[in-house]
């Protein structure tokens, strides 16, 4: 019997778990209901250990098979987004202003299904650690769990994470060695000029003019300062200045995002933003004050782990189900913090022709749970077996 056939018996129940979670979305670290739901399921499956409150509201389940020296971690994120849902589905969010618009309800249900299957047979040597994480959506929940001693309390040799991908057919998976998701940083530039009457611009230092020049100059960083073979993004996304039509304001503020697929390029982009902000403002007699905030690092897959994902998908679903050379994605993921500490890989599972992630019409594809859980099951066993042979 294939891994997919083995998981089919519980996939229907896992769909109900997913829809239950979807009705009750929770944000960032405030995951009381979600964490309790997950912990209750893991306990009911007979896991050897279930820990709650890790990293604030994370849940960790430990499943031991036959004696073995290796351990592998499988991670799902649990938090929702502050978005008003418009799907009209029978299982739509019952909480105004919150919804599972990124499919973390599906990730959680899929990993729970795999935990149930693995607990039922324990046909592996070693330990599987199930990591259910809070606050992936901008709250750095992965770092919080690490800081709370995740890897000291639950040491593992490898860790894997998964995310659904709209547009990729259900039952298909994608992975790549090396950088698969970008770093994400934010910048805020306050331009200090000299305000005055709009009819007498020569007596002012116009921060709007400076800001307009700065927007143009910042776009030159990737176009003219970054290696054309390296990926980078610098986007100015807000520009605020002034309150009325006949006054040149005293100040203006710009903000935006910086992304890269290489930490060296990331550092170069940060330096360029600072240099351009300072020099462009100075050229007009203004002052620029920069606040630059580093967010999630580049998500970099370890080559052997990425290959193991491909092998596990082939074993579970066949060779046509995996793309081993997927294009990287310029969105960011705090799974990157885990991969800075432990070998592993992050990969994508198909969600079919759904609305895009973070869209109010998005919904996780229930049909993706069975193949996802089958791959999780195969990957856990393959990781432990490969480690034992090493």
N, C-alpha and C positions, 0 to 999 in steps of 0.2 A: 504494500500500500504506500502511495506517495505521501510526502509531507502535506500536500494540499488536501488529499483525501482524508488524512488523519485529522486535519483541523476543521473540515467541513461540518462535523457533527456539532461543534460548539460555535460556529460562525454566526448562526442565527441568533443565539443568545447574546453574542457579543454586539450584534447590531442593536439590540435593545439597550445594552449598556451605553453604547455610543449615543443613542437618542435621548436617554435619560440624562447623560452628562450635557448634551446639547441644550436641553431645556433649562439647565441651571448653571449658566456660565459664571465663572468667577475670575477676578482680575488679579494679576501680579502675584503677591504673596497671600492675599486674603482668600485662601482656598479651603475653608473649613469643610464644606460639604463634599467638595471633590476629593480632598485628601482622605476624608473618612470613608468615602465610597471605595476608593482604591485600596486602602488598608483593609477594609472589610472583605473585599474580594480575595486579596492575597491570603488573608488568614483562612478564609473558607477553602481555598485551594490546598491548604496544608503546607504552606511554605515553612521552612525551618525557623525563620526569623522575619519579623516585620517591624521596621523602625519608622516612627513618624516624627515630624518636626525637624527633619534634617534640612538645614539651610532655611529655617523659618517654617515652611509648610511642605517640604518635600517628603516623599515616602520611599523607603528602600526595602525591597523584599529579597531574601536570601534563600536560594534553593540548592541543596547539596545532593549530588548524585552518588555514584560509586566513589571510593577513595581516589583522589587525584590531587596534584599539586598546583593546578592552575585554576584561574577564575576569569570570567568574562562578564562585563557589564553591558546591559541593553538599556537604553534611555528613551523615555517618552516625556514630552512637555505637557503640562496640564492647563495652563492659563488661557483665558479668552482675551478679547479685545473690547475697548470702549466704543462699540459701533452699534447702531440701531439696525436690527435685522429686518429684511424685507422679503425673505423667501416665501412666507406664508405656509411653510411646511407644518404638518400636524405636530412635529416635535420642535417647532421654532422656540427661540429663547422666550422664557417667561419673565425675564428681568429687563426692564426698560434700559436702553443705553448700553447693553452688554450682549455680546454674541461670540460664538466660536467661529470667527471669520477666517481662521488660519488652519482649522482642522485638528487642533490639539485634542479635541474630544475623540476623533478617529485614531490619532496616535495612541492615546491612552487605552482605548478599547482594544486596539490591535495588539498592543503589548500585553494586556491582561489576558487575551485569548492565548497568546503564546505561553504565558506563565502557567495557565491552566493546563495546557497540553503537556508542557515539560514536567509539571508536577505530577501528572497522571502516570507517566511511565518512568521518569528519572533514568532514562536510558543514555547516560553519559557519565563520564568520569570527571570530577571536579565540581566547581561551584558556578552557578549563574546568579548574578546580582541584577535585580530589576530596579532601575532608577526612574522614579516619577518626579519630575522637576517642576518647581514653580517658576514664574516670572521670567520666561524666555523673552517675552515681548517687551524688551527694553529695560527689564529689571535685573539683568545679569544673575538670574537664579542659579546658573551653573557655577559661577564664582562663589555665590553664597554657600552652596552645598560643599564645594571644595574647602572653603574657609572654615566650614563647620566640621571638617575632618572626614569628609566622604571617603577619600582613598586610604586614610589611616584606619578608619573603622571597618571599611569594606575593601581591602586591597584586591586589585584586579590586574591582570596582565594586558587586557585589551578592553576597549569600550567602543560601542557602535551607536549611532543615532540615525534616525530616519525622518524624512519630511515628505508629505504628499506634494504632488506637482500637477496642477491643472494643465491640461493639454497633452500630458503623457497618458497613453491608454491605460485603463485599469488592468492590472496584471503585468504591467511592464515596470522595470526598474532601471535606474541609471546611476553610475558611479564614475569616479575618475581618481587616479592617483594625484597627489599634489593639491594645489589650491582648488577648492570647489566652491567656496563662498568668500565674499570680500570682507575686509575690515570696514568698520563704519565709525567715522568721527564727525563731530559737529564744530562749527565755528560761529562766533558772534563778533561782529566788528562794529564798534561805536565810533562814528566820525564826529569829531568836535570841530565845528567851524565858527563862524561869527554871523549871527542873524541880523536882520535889518529889514527895511522897507523894500518890497519887491520892485519899486520904481527906482531904487538907487542901488543896484546890484554891485556897483564898483566899491561900495563901502562895506561889503560883506565878504565872507568866505563861505561860499555856498556848499553846504554838505550834500545837497542833492546832486549837484554837478560832480562832486568828488565821488559820491557813491556810484553814479552812472559810469564814470571812468573805471571805477574799481570793479564793477560787474564785468565789464569788457575785458579788463586785464586779467581777472581771475580765470576767465575761460581760456586764456592763452596758456595756462599752466600745463594742461594735458596736451593741448595742440602743439606747443612749442618747447616745453621743458621736460616732457616725459618721453622716454623711449617708445617709439611707435609700436614695438613688440610687447610692451608692458601695458596692462590694463589699469586705468585710473578714471575716477570721476570726481570733478569739482563742480558742484551745482549751487548757485545762489538761489535760495527758495523763499526768502522774505526780504522786503525793502520797506522800511517805515520811516517817514519823515513828514513834518509839517502838519498844520491843522487848518489852514485857511489859504485863500488864493492870493492875498496881497502881502504876505510875509514870507521872507526867506528864513527858514528855521535855523536854530542854533546847532542842532544835532540831527544825525540820521543813524539808523541801525540796519545792518545787513546780517543775515544768517544763512547757513546752508550746510551741506553735507560733503564729506570727502570720503572716497572709497578706493580700495586698492586690493589687488590679489597677491601682493608681495610686501613683506614688512619693510624692505629697503625702500621701495617705491612709496609706501605709506609715509615714511619719515621724510622723504624728499618733498612730497606734496605738502606736508605740514609746514616745512621750512619755507616753501615757496609762497604759501598763503600769507605767512607772517611778513615775509620780505616785501611782497607786493602791496599789502595793506599799508605798511609803514611808508614805503617810498612814494606810492601814488598820492597818498594824503599829503605828504610833505611837499610834493611838487606843486600843490595848490595852496600851500600855506596852512593846511589843516593838520589835525592830529588824528591818528587811528589807534584805538585801543582794542586789542584782540584778546578774546577768550577762546581758547581751543580746548575741546574736550575729547579725549580718546575714548572710544566705545569698545565694541567687540573686536578682537583680533581677526586676522585672516584664518579661515577654517582650512587647515591643511591636512589632507588624508595621508596616512602612512601607506607606502606602496604595497607592502605585503597584506595589510588589512583590506585595502581596496580590492586587491585581487581575490581575497577570501570572500568578500561580498559577492563578487561576480560568480565565483564557484558555487556559493550557497544558493544563489538565485537559479543557476543552471541545474543544480541538484534537485531543487524544489519544484521548478516550473519549466525547465528546458532552456536551451541556449538562445531561443528567440526572445526570451523575456528580459534579457539584460543588455544594456548599452554600457560598455566598459570605458568609453571615452566621451562621456557627457561633457557638454560645454559648461564651464563654470558660471555661477550666477552672482551678480553684483549686489544682491541682498546680503545681509549679515546674519550670523547665528552664534549664540553664545556657547554652542557645543565646542567652539574653538578653544575655550578655556580648558576643557577636558583633554583635548588633543595636544595641548602644550605640556600636559603632565603624563599622559598614558598613550601608548600606541593604539590606533584605532582608525575608524573611517565613518564618514557621514554620507548618506546616499538618499536617493529620491525614489518614491513609489508613485505610480500613476494614479491620478484622480479623475481621468477622463475629461469630457468637455464641460467642465464646471465653470462657474464664474471664477475670476482671479482671486488669489489670496488677498485678504484684507478688504474685500468687496462686500457690501451689505447683502448681496444676493448669493454669496458663496455658501456651499454646503459640502461636507465630506461625502465621498461616494461609499455607501455601505458595502458595495461589492468589492471594495479594495481591502476589506478587513481579512477575508480568508487568505488571499495570496500574501498579504503582508505578514500575517501570523505564521504562515507556512515558511516564509523566508526567515523570520526571526528564529523559528525553531531550528531550521537547518543551519543557520549562521552560528547560533549558540553552540550546537554540537560540533560544527566544523572548527570553530575557534578553539574549543577545548581539546579536540583531537589533534589539531595541528600543533598546539602548544606542547602537548604531551610527546609528540614526535620530535620536537626541536631539541 
